[in-house]
Amino acid sequence: MLKRYFLILILLLACKNVGAETLRLNSGETLKGRIRAMDEQTLYLDSNLTSQQLRVDRADIRLIEFESSERSMTRRLGIGLFYRPQGNTEELLLKNWISPTDAIELLIAYKEGDRDLFNFEVRFNRVFLREGQYDLYYGAGAGLTSVSSTRGTRLRIFSGSELFPVTNPNIGLGIEIGILRESNTASTAFDKSNDSVTEQTFYNAVTARYYF
């Protein structure tokens, strides 16, 4: 008996889908509604446009967004690179999200050669605007730097944007601008006799991270 009712239910659903109105979307058009069913070829949607159920070919759909599944990076760890073209500097970047909008980062750079280099910086950033797959953020950082055994400090304020591609939301690609202030390092000494030389400069950088 239960099997018979199950078969009747399947037939009713199938008949309802067959009676759905077929809709073909033009380029750039969007459609909002409740998804009733979906397979690899077709999507069935309850829309305010009509009392009938709409049937849309998956081939006409470029993007499906779910309002109830807002992107959240809380407690996720990102590992990547921070590259500053001005100084031709590459730094290892670790980013840990502590809330939906706040994150703590570590920047580490190490290089051996004619001038040994070691940088260590702690940063805090906060997302102030989220637009689709983009995060706009601002923040500040402080750390230590050492060039050829001469040690100094660094301070930074910055703002930037990070993109999470729809096809791979675990990847974050970003650009950043800000002001960097470094003091008492051989790399910024205009006058070798001055032991407290300070350099302050605007900078730009690109970032790439993979989140786990």
N, C-alpha and C positions, 0 to 999 in steps of 0.2 A: 504494500500500500504506500509506504513512504517513498519507494522508488518511483511509483506512478506519479505522485505529487511533484517529485523532483523533476521528472521529465516534462510535466505540464508547465512548471515554472520556467524551465529552459526554453520551451517553445514560445511562451509568452514574451520572454525577453528577446528572443530572436525575431519575433514578429514586430516588436516595438522598434528594434533596430532597423528592420527592413523598411518600416514606414517612416524613418527619419528623413528629414529634408536635407538634400545634399547642398553644401555650400562650398564655393571655390573662392579662396582669398586672392586678391590682387597684391602685387608687391607693395610692402609697407603698411598694409592693413593689419589692424589688431582686432581681436575678438575676446570678450570677457564673459565668463560663465562658469558653471559647475560641470566638471568632467564626470560623465556617467560611466563611460567605458573607453578603453583604449587598447589597441593592439599595434602591430608593426605597420599596418597599412592605413588604419582609420581611427579617428577620434570622434566620440559621440559627446555632444555638449548640450546642456540646458542653458539657453541664453534668453535675455530679456527682449531680444529682437523678434522672437516669434514664440507661439505657444507650443510649436512642434520641437522635437529634438533635432538638433543640427548634426550633420555628418560632414566631417572635414577630412580630406585626404592628408595623410601625414607628409606626403611629398610637398604640400603647399605650406607646411608649417616650418618656420626657421627657429623659433624659440618658444618654449613653454615656461611660464613663470608661475610659481605657487605662492600666493600671498601668505599662507600659514607657515611657510618654511623659510623665514628670514635668516640670512647668512649670519652665523655667529662664530667668532674665532676664539672664544673663551677657553683658556687652559691649553691652547695649541702652541706648539713650539716650532719656530721657523729657523732654518739654517741657510745661509747664503753669503753673498758677496756685496760689499759696499765699495764702489769705485769712484774716485774723484779725479777727473781728467786733468785739472789744474796742476795737481801735484804728482800725477801719474801714480797714485797710491791705491793699492787694493787692500781691503781689510776684511777679515772674517766677521760675519754678522750673525749674532744669535738673538732671536726675538721671542719673548714669552708673553702671551696675552694673559692678563690677570683679570680682565673684565671684558664685556663686549666692546668697550671703547678705549681702554687703557692697556698699555704694554710697556714692559721693561726690556731694554736691549743692552747687549754687550758688543763693543767693537774692539777687535784685537788685530794688531798688525805686527809682523816679525820679519826681519830681513837681515841677512848677513852679507857682508861685502866690504868695500872700502870704507863705508860708513854704516855701522850696525844701527838698526832701527827697531824700536819696540814701542808700540802705542797700546794703551788700555783705556777704554772709556765706557762709562755707564750712562745710559740715556733713558729718558722717560718721554713717551709720546701719547697723545690723546687724539682720537678721531672726533672732529667737530662737524663733519658733514659726510653722509653716505649717499651716493648717487649711483643706483644700479650696481655695477661691478666695481665702482671706484670708491676708495676711501680717501678723504682729505684730512690731513692731520697736522699738528704742530707739536713742538716739544723742546727739550733742553737737555744738555749733556755736560758731563765733567769727567776729566780723567788725567792720566799721566802720560808723558812722552819722554823717550830717551833716544838721543842721537849721538853715536860715538861716545858713549859714557857720560854725556852731558844731559842732565835731567831737567825737566820742566813740567809745566801744567798746561792744560787745554780746557777751554770753555766754549760751548756751542749753543746757539739757538737756531731753530730751523722750522721749516714747513715743507710739506710734500704731498704727493699723491701716490697711491698704490692701486694697481689694477689686478683683479682676480679674474682671469679668462673664464668664460662660460664653459668652454670645452675641458678645462683643467683647473678647477677652483682651488687646488692645493698649491698652485704656483702664484706668487705675488711679484709683480714687476712694478718698479717705482722710479720716480724722479724726485729730487730734493734740492732745495736751495736754503741758504742760511748764512750766518756770520760765525766764523771760527776765530778764536783768539788763542794764540800760543805764546808762551813766555819762557825766557831763559833757556833756549835751546840753540845748539850750534847751527841748526838748519835755518833759523830765523835771525841770526846775529848779523846786523849790518855793520856793527863796530865790534871787533873782536875784544877790545879792551873793556867793553861794557858787559857786565855779568848779569844784568837784569833787562836785556832787550826783550821787547814785546812786539809781536806782529798780529794785527787784526785784519782779516780779509773776508770778502764775500766769497762763497764757494758754491759750486753745483755738483751734484753727484747722481749716479744711477744705482739702483739696487735690484737684486734678484734673490728671491727666497723660495724654499720649498717647505711647506708646513706639514707636520706630522700630527 
